[in-house]
Amino acid sequence: MPESYTLTMWEAIMEIIVSAYRISTLDIGSINDSQHSVLFVMKNCLNSVLQALKSSTDAIINESESSRETNMSVFLYLLIAASCSLFISLVFLIPVINKVKRNKQEVLELFTHKNIDKHIDD
């Protein structure tokens, strides 16, 4: 039997589960340190596997949180820029719209030669 095995995280977890099941089916008197399942569980003891799994999960969570924060700040800046551009365009468009309304009124007065009290667009 080799001194050490190289397994991926999921293979190690599955091997520990299978070995634990094999040990649970054995009689208490027949469990000894030379059996492969017992030796594997004793060497890995599930703590190192859990610790490696926790550290990799924490790294994934930290990376996703930093990515989420970056995306949120970008979208917030885009929302603020879009809102500001809307208000700036309104500042320029409202006087132009009012001027067009007055010009319509003046053109109508010129053709009818009458003063119209009511605006066309009202």
Secondary structure, 3 states (H helix, E strand, C coil): CCCCCCCCHHHHHHHHHHHHHHHHHCCHHHCCCCCHHHHHHHHHCCHHHHHHHHHHHHHHHHHHHHHHHHHHHHHHHHHHHHHHHHHHHHHHHHHHHHHHHHHHHHHHHHHHCCCCCCCCCC
